[in-house]
């Protein structure tokens, strides 16, 4: 049961991060695709994820650890938010 809950926190964090990226693209007039690939699984929960954002043929990628992702299950902030902002800044430059 605990493994299922830990996976749920991880997946919820990824979902919130994806939603935050998409909502931050709107003011720039962008629409993009967000994908992520899990990094090695430990105890049924990945140790992190490579997050890739593609807008108008340009792609940026960042890696977030499991703790950073799970920390976003309620609200995206901290290192994950800084990562999102840097990704969008890189695409809009």
ABEGO torsion letter per residue (X at the ends): XAAAAAAAAAAAAAAAAAAAAAAAAAAAGBBBBBBBBBBBBBGGBBAEBBBBBBBGGBBBBBBBBAAAAAAAAABBBEAAAAAAAAAAAAAAX
